[in-house]
Structure formats: C-alpha cells, structure tokens
Amino acid sequence: MRLIQNKASDDHRTAVAHVLEGAEQISIAVAFLKEGGARIIGLLLEARLKQGAKIEAFLGTDFYITEPKALAHLLAIKKRFGAFEMFLANGKTATFHPKSYVG
C-alpha cells in the first residue's frame, strides 16, 4: 500500500498514478466524481486493467455533485473489463464522503 502525500511538486493526477503503478488490486472510494476526473482516472485504470489488475470503485452521489457523464465514462470501461467493479453509495441514510485510492 502506498500513501498519497500533498507535495508541492506533485499534482493529484501524478500522485494517484504513482500509487496505482504496478498495482494488482486497486480500491477507490470517492465522495464525488466529475467528468474531468473520470477521464483522468479512467486512463490510469484502463492501463492497469490491461495488465490484469482487479479494481473496485465506490462512488458517492450525495448532493448531486457526481456528474452523470463521469459515471457513464467509468461504466463504459467497466463493460469492457470484467475485473472492474463499480458500486454507487446510497445517500438516503447517510453521507458517503471518503477519499481513498489503494493500490
């Protein structure tokens, strides 16, 4: 397991890419997902899936911040790779607000 640290020299994409590099099992949990972020993380996830990684993503939809196009983008990847599981949090009973990328 690798930890993302806030370093001035690394942007978020670079830090996440470093964590996912070479990972065989990846778990992601985020409170919100925007289309731009889905496109960035999608490229990283596809690269790992092509190398045989197993991925699970837990995505929040609270407050209507997660964009439908972001979900559609990841769903398209999921349809192409059986080793990619997606779960949407049910915000009816509690707020789902994690930020976790484990590789």
Secondary structure as a PSIPRED ss2 file (coil, helix, strand):
# PSIPRED VFORMAT (PSIPRED V4.0)

   1 M C   1.000  0.000  0.000
   2 R C   1.000  0.000  0.000
   3 L C   1.000  0.000  0.000
   4 I C   1.000  0.000  0.000
   5 Q C   1.000  0.000  0.000
   6 N C   1.000  0.000  0.000
   7 K C   1.000  0.000  0.000
   8 A C   1.000  0.000  0.000
   9 S C   1.000  0.000  0.000
  10 D C   1.000  0.000  0.000
  11 D C   1.000  0.000  0.000
  12 H H   0.000  1.000  0.000
  13 R H   0.000  1.000  0.000
  14 T H   0.000  1.000  0.000
  15 A H   0.000  1.000  0.000
  16 V H   0.000  1.000  0.000
  17 A H   0.000  1.000  0.000
  18 H H   0.000  1.000  0.000
  19 V H   0.000  1.000  0.000
  20 L H   0.000  1.000  0.000
  21 E C   1.000  0.000  0.000
  22 G C   1.000  0.000  0.000
  23 A C   1.000  0.000  0.000
  24 E C   1.000  0.000  0.000
  25 Q E   0.000  0.000  1.000
  26 I E   0.000  0.000  1.000
  27 S E   0.000  0.000  1.000
  28 I E   0.000  0.000  1.000
  29 A E   0.000  0.000  1.000
  30 V E   0.000  0.000  1.000
  31 A C   1.000  0.000  0.000
  32 F C   1.000  0.000  0.000
  33 L C   1.000  0.000  0.000
  34 K C   1.000  0.000  0.000
  35 E H   0.000  1.000  0.000
  36 G H   0.000  1.000  0.000
  37 G H   0.000  1.000  0.000
  38 A H   0.000  1.000  0.000
  39 R H   0.000  1.000  0.000
  40 I H   0.000  1.000  0.000
  41 I H   0.000  1.000  0.000
  42 G H   0.000  1.000  0.000
  43 L H   0.000  1.000  0.000
  44 L H   0.000  1.000  0.000
  45 L H   0.000  1.000  0.000
  46 E H   0.000  1.000  0.000
  47 A H   0.000  1.000  0.000
  48 R H   0.000  1.000  0.000
  49 L H   0.000  1.000  0.000
  50 K H   0.000  1.000  0.000
  51 Q C   1.000  0.000  0.000
  52 G C   1.000  0.000  0.000
  53 A C   1.000  0.000  0.000
  54 K E   0.000  0.000  1.000
  55 I E   0.000  0.000  1.000
  56 E E   0.000  0.000  1.000
  57 A E   0.000  0.000  1.000
  58 F E   0.000  0.000  1.000
  59 L E   0.000  0.000  1.000
  60 G C   1.000  0.000  0.000
  61 T C   1.000  0.000  0.000
  62 D H   0.000  1.000  0.000
  63 F H   0.000  1.000  0.000
  64 Y H   0.000  1.000  0.000
  65 I C   1.000  0.000  0.000
  66 T C   1.000  0.000  0.000
  67 E C   1.000  0.000  0.000
  68 P H   0.000  1.000  0.000
  69 K H   0.000  1.000  0.000
  70 A H   0.000  1.000  0.000
  71 L H   0.000  1.000  0.000
  72 A H   0.000  1.000  0.000
  73 H H   0.000  1.000  0.000
  74 L H   0.000  1.000  0.000
  75 L H   0.000  1.000  0.000
  76 A H   0.000  1.000  0.000
  77 I H   0.000  1.000  0.000
  78 K H   0.000  1.000  0.000
  79 K H   0.000  1.000  0.000
  80 R H   0.000  1.000  0.000
  81 F C   1.000  0.000  0.000
  82 G C   1.000  0.000  0.000
  83 A C   1.000  0.000  0.000
  84 F E   0.000  0.000  1.000
  85 E E   0.000  0.000  1.000
  86 M E   0.000  0.000  1.000
  87 F E   0.000  0.000  1.000
  88 L E   0.000  0.000  1.000
  89 A C   1.000  0.000  0.000
  90 N C   1.000  0.000  0.000
  91 G C   1.000  0.000  0.000
  92 K C   1.000  0.000  0.000
  93 T C   1.000  0.000  0.000
  94 A C   1.000  0.000  0.000
  95 T C   1.000  0.000  0.000
  96 F C   1.000  0.000  0.000
  97 H C   1.000  0.000  0.000
  98 P C   1.000  0.000  0.000
  99 K E   0.000  0.000  1.000
 100 S E   0.000  0.000  1.000
 101 Y E   0.000  0.000  1.000
 102 V E   0.000  0.000  1.000
 103 G C   1.000  0.000  0.000
